[in-house]
Amino acid sequence: SSAASDVQKRQEYMGILFQSRMAEVPKEEVAVEKEEGPKKRTFRINTFRGVELDKLLEMKREEYVKLFRARHRRKFRRGVLPKYVRLQEKLKKAKKLAAQGEKPKTIKTHYRNCLIVPEMVHSVVGIYNGKKFHEVEIKPEMIGHYLAEFSLTYKQITHGKPGQGSTHGSKFVALKQIHTDNSRLTFTNKK
């Protein structure tokens, strides 16, 4: 039967593949891997447009601004307002005062249109949304975004089940029961 021979050919082919792959790995390396123990954990390298965070921190402002999008480059070209510089200085000071391995003190701000730059990474900012301050820890992925993007000004709504008085849902929910006696009809609300 041709089906059985096809299966046998596939098994032979897979056996040859397995043997050839095992032949490529020297036996000495296999023994060394077993002796080393568990695999070492690798950490993700944070980059912004292909540049590592450490290199971004070493760059001057003019150099890393070239990596931003056109809207942000224009904002920096027209000049950075002193209020944003003061905010960055406060964040830098809070990071210096924080103990090793602990989060820095939260710096509250109303400047929602402040761009996140590399110096602000690993700081904690309280961003005002019109009602309260949202605590946000600035991460390397946030570089090049506005603070406002991480503090919504509205509460996201969740829709509940349709109930009494709703338009389409009330068609399918029995709202009233009809009780019939011999002499009269009575309506009662279902509970």
C-alpha positions as CSV (number, residue, x, y, z in Angstrom):
1,S,0.0,0.0,0.0
2,S,1.3,3.4,-0.9
3,A,0.1,5.2,2.3
4,A,2.2,2.8,4.4
5,S,5.2,3.3,2.3
6,D,4.8,7.1,2.4
7,V,4.7,7.0,6.2
8,Q,7.8,4.7,6.3
9,K,9.7,7.2,4.0
10,R,8.8,10.1,6.2
11,Q,10.0,8.3,9.3
12,E,13.2,7.4,7.6
13,Y,13.7,11.0,6.5
14,M,13.0,12.3,10.0
15,G,15.4,9.8,11.4
16,I,18.1,10.9,9.0
17,L,17.4,14.6,9.8
18,F,17.7,13.9,13.6
19,Q,20.9,11.9,13.2
20,S,22.5,14.7,11.0
21,R,21.5,17.4,13.5
22,M,23.0,15.4,16.4
23,A,26.2,14.8,14.3
24,E,26.6,18.7,14.0
25,V,26.7,19.1,17.8
26,P,29.9,17.9,19.3
27,K,29.5,15.6,22.3
28,E,31.9,17.7,24.4
29,E,29.5,20.7,24.1
30,V,26.5,18.7,25.2
31,A,28.4,17.5,28.3
32,V,29.4,21.1,29.2
33,E,25.9,22.3,28.9
34,K,24.7,19.8,31.4
35,E,27.4,20.7,33.9
36,E,26.6,24.5,33.8
37,G,23.1,24.0,35.2
38,P,20.2,26.3,34.5
39,K,20.3,28.9,31.8
40,K,21.3,32.4,32.8
41,R,18.6,35.0,32.6
42,T,18.9,37.5,29.8
43,F,17.6,41.1,30.3
44,R,16.0,43.1,27.6
45,I,18.0,46.1,26.4
46,N,16.0,49.3,26.4
47,T,16.4,51.3,23.1
48,F,14.8,54.3,21.5
49,R,14.9,54.3,17.7
50,G,17.8,51.8,17.9
51,V,19.9,53.8,20.4
52,E,20.4,52.2,23.9
53,L,19.3,54.1,27.0
54,D,22.8,54.6,28.4
55,K,24.0,56.2,25.1
56,L,20.9,58.4,25.1
57,L,21.7,59.7,28.5
58,E,25.3,60.5,27.4
59,M,24.0,62.5,24.3
60,K,23.4,66.2,24.4
61,R,19.9,67.5,23.9
62,E,20.5,68.5,20.3
63,E,21.6,65.0,19.4
64,Y,18.7,63.0,20.9
65,V,16.1,65.5,19.6
66,K,17.1,64.4,16.1
67,L,15.7,61.0,16.9
68,F,12.2,62.4,17.8
69,R,9.4,62.8,15.3
70,A,8.9,66.1,13.4
71,R,6.2,67.5,15.8
72,H,8.5,67.1,18.7
73,R,11.6,68.3,16.9
74,R,9.7,71.5,16.0
75,K,8.7,72.0,19.7
76,F,12.4,71.8,20.8
77,R,13.6,74.0,17.9
78,R,11.2,76.7,19.0
79,G,12.7,76.6,22.5
80,V,12.1,74.7,25.7
81,L,10.0,76.7,28.2
82,P,11.6,77.2,31.7
83,K,8.7,75.4,33.4
84,Y,9.6,72.2,31.7
85,V,13.3,72.6,32.6
86,R,12.3,73.2,36.3
87,L,10.2,70.0,36.2
88,Q,13.2,68.0,34.8
89,E,15.5,69.5,37.5
90,K,13.0,68.5,40.3
91,L,12.8,64.9,38.9
92,K,16.6,64.8,38.7
93,K,16.9,66.0,42.3
94,A,14.3,63.4,43.5
95,K,16.2,60.6,41.8
96,K,19.5,61.7,43.5
97,L,17.8,61.8,47.0
98,A,16.2,58.4,46.6
99,A,18.0,55.4,48.3
100,Q,19.6,52.8,46.2
101,G,17.0,50.4,44.8
102,E,14.0,52.5,45.9
103,K,11.6,54.6,43.8
104,P,12.1,58.4,44.0
105,K,9.6,60.7,45.5
106,T,6.6,61.6,43.4
107,I,6.7,65.0,41.7
108,K,3.3,66.4,41.0
109,T,2.7,68.4,37.9
110,H,-0.1,70.0,35.8
111,Y,2.2,70.0,32.7
112,R,0.4,67.4,30.6
113,N,2.0,68.6,27.4
114,C,5.5,68.0,28.6
115,L,7.5,65.6,26.4
116,I,9.3,62.7,28.1
117,V,13.0,62.9,27.5
118,P,15.7,60.3,28.5
119,E,16.7,62.3,31.7
120,M,13.2,61.6,33.1
121,V,13.4,57.8,32.9
122,H,13.0,55.9,36.2
123,S,11.3,59.0,37.8
124,V,7.8,59.0,39.4
125,V,5.5,61.8,38.2
126,G,2.0,62.7,39.5
127,I,0.2,63.8,36.4
128,Y,-3.0,65.9,36.9
129,N,-6.0,64.8,34.9
130,G,-8.4,67.5,36.0
131,K,-9.6,65.7,39.2
132,K,-6.6,63.9,40.8
133,F,-2.9,63.1,40.2
134,H,-2.1,59.8,38.6
135,E,1.2,58.4,39.8
136,V,3.2,57.2,36.7
137,E,6.7,55.7,36.8
138,I,8.4,56.8,33.6
139,K,9.9,53.9,31.7
140,P,12.3,53.9,28.7
141,E,9.4,52.9,26.3
142,M,7.7,56.2,27.1
143,I,10.5,58.4,25.7
144,G,9.1,60.7,23.0
145,H,5.5,60.7,24.3
146,Y,3.6,63.4,26.2
147,L,2.8,63.0,29.9
148,A,-0.9,63.3,29.1
149,E,-0.9,60.0,27.3
150,F,-0.5,58.2,30.6
151,S,-3.2,60.0,32.6
152,L,-6.6,59.8,31.0
153,T,-9.0,62.7,31.7
154,Y,-12.1,60.6,31.4
155,K,-13.2,57.4,33.1
156,Q,-13.6,54.5,30.7
157,I,-17.1,53.2,30.7
158,T,-18.2,49.6,30.9
159,H,-21.6,48.7,29.6
160,G,-23.8,46.7,31.9
161,K,-26.7,44.4,31.0
162,P,-29.8,45.9,29.5
163,G,-32.6,46.3,32.0
164,Q,-36.0,47.8,32.4
165,G,-36.5,50.9,30.3
166,S,-33.7,50.3,27.9
167,T,-34.6,50.2,24.2
168,H,-33.7,46.9,22.6
169,G,-32.9,44.9,25.7
170,S,-36.4,45.3,27.3
171,K,-37.9,43.3,24.5
172,F,-36.3,40.2,25.8
173,V,-36.8,40.7,29.5
174,A,-40.2,39.8,30.9
175,L,-41.2,43.0,32.7
176,K,-44.7,42.2,33.9
177,Q,-46.8,39.1,34.5
178,I,-50.4,38.9,33.7
179,H,-52.7,37.2,36.2
180,T,-56.1,36.2,35.1
181,D,-59.1,35.5,37.3
182,N,-62.5,34.6,36.0
183,S,-63.8,38.2,36.6
184,R,-60.8,40.5,35.9
185,L,-57.2,40.9,34.6
186,T,-54.5,42.1,37.0
187,F,-50.9,43.2,36.2
188,T,-48.0,42.8,38.7
189,N,-44.4,43.7,38.4
190,K,-42.1,40.7,38.3
191,K,-39.5,40.6,41.1
